[in-house]
Amino acid sequence: MPTWIPAPLRHLGRRLRHEPPADNALPVYFRDRAAERGYTLSDGQRRVIAAMATQLAALAAGQARSLYLHGAVGRGKSWLLDGFFQAVPNAAKCRLHFHDFFARLHQGMHRHRALDDALGATLDTLLGDCQVLCFDEFHVHDIGDAMLLTRLFDALFARGVFLLVTSNYAPEGLLPNPLYHQRFLPVIRLINSRMQVLEVDGDRDFRSLPANREHQRFTQGHYVWPGDALQRERLRAPALQPLKLEVNQRPLRALASEGRQVVFSFHDLCEQPTAVIDYLALAERYDHWIIEGLDDLAECSLAAQQRFVNLVDVLYDQDRQVTVIAKRPLEQSLGGSLADLMRTRSRLGQLRQVGPT
């Protein structure tokens, strides 16, 4: 497999079925799209849409204020971001998943480490002339990432880039680990001073609406337990034949590989020192993933829990077909203390559940 090298980033998000009206009447656009799905916009969503419309109008004059949207899983944050992105008339725009961007940022910084401004050179490569940058699912758990974020946000604002960020966390809830949170306060202050922070609230899980199923990921995948012989036969998975894959110049064991399909054990993917850049590289190679041996995450280390969260995020964002073969029902498998597991539970809940026969 060739070395995975960052390339200029492009729009990686989902395309909307409808284009916003030419006059950028975002409130009307979102109201109509919600009505088509049998959904009434919440007060919080309407406030966010009004703020989006204001900043969209200010973009042309270069006076827009960046936006930070936060709220619980399933409140339509990504849907709102998609609509805003499509409405931006400026072609110099990027819509990115934060995992993908940050993995590429680290690689670029390493490549340009001999330069006086490694960050600037990396952003030149990754973003080019991008003036509107939309980050979906922004979160921070690694102190190394956290220390780079202040420099990143400063650099983006210095370039005049408009940011729209979605997160499950309010700024004050980022990097909650008490060992590191104090060192992250400069980033929190920067977000609060340079961005309009808005909560996307609502009583209803946007993903639960039947009309939204076609817009969700993972709908072709399965969550299978307890993984008996008959269930495995019906999956028509490749015969287990362990092999070593090379990922980012490191070996990684797979249980089987056949064409664009791969089988991994949970242990090899999450109990070993793998990283987001590994999952991204593998997602380029394989379309259908089978993950064996998930038990109760609560019994795993926090590092393994975080890797599993990251893995599911990557596979979801890259729209890969996923089959999880577990020992327990889904609701008994995803225990653990990480706040991000709420998002993982929601995403794996979209898989078709297959219990004992």
Stockholm file with secondary structure:
# STOCKHOLM 1.0

chainA/1-357         MPTWIPAPLRHLGRRLRHEPPADNALPVYFRDRAAERGYTLSDGQRRVIAAMATQLAALAAGQARSLYLHGAVGRGKSWLLDGFFQAVPNAAKCRLHFHDFFARLHQGMHRHRALDDALGATLDTLLGDCQVLCFDEFHVHDIGDAMLLTRLFDALFARGVFLLVTSNYAPEGLLPNPLYHQRFLPVIRLINSRMQVLEVDGDRDFRSLPANREHQRFTQGHYVWPGDALQRERLRAPALQPLKLEVNQRPLRALASEGRQVVFSFHDLCEQPTAVIDYLALAERYDHWIIEGLDDLAECSLAAQQRFVNLVDVLYDQDRQVTVIAKRPLEQSLGGSLADLMRTRSRLGQLRQVGPT
#=GR chainA/1-357 SS CCCCCCCCCCCCSCCCSSCCCTTCCHHHHHHHHHHHTTCCCCHHHHHHHHHHHHHHHHHTTTCCCEEEEECCTTSSHHHHHHHHHHHCCCSCEEEEEHHHHHHHHHHHHHHTTTSTTHHHHHHHHHHTTCCEEEEESCCCCCHHHHHHHHHHHHHHHHTTCEEEEEESSCGGGSSCCTTTHHHHHHHHHHHHHHEEEEECCCSSCGGGSGGGGGGCSSTTCEEESSCCHHHHHHHTCCCCCCEEEEETTEEEEESEEETTEEEEEHHHHHSSSCCHHHHHHHHHHCSEEEEEEECCGGGSCHHHHHHHHHHHHHHHHTTCEEEEEESSCHHHHCCCSCTTHHHHHHHHTTSEEECCC
#=GC SS_cons         CCCCCCCCCCCCSCCCSSCCCTTCCHHHHHHHHHHHTTCCCCHHHHHHHHHHHHHHHHHTTTCCCEEEEECCTTSSHHHHHHHHHHHCCCSCEEEEEHHHHHHHHHHHHHHTTTSTTHHHHHHHHHHTTCCEEEEESCCCCCHHHHHHHHHHHHHHHHTTCEEEEEESSCGGGSSCCTTTHHHHHHHHHHHHHHEEEEECCCSSCGGGSGGGGGGCSSTTCEEESSCCHHHHHHHTCCCCCCEEEEETTEEEEESEEETTEEEEEHHHHHSSSCCHHHHHHHHHHCSEEEEEEECCGGGSCHHHHHHHHHHHHHHHHTTCEEEEEESSCHHHHCCCSCTTHHHHHHHHTTSEEECCC
//
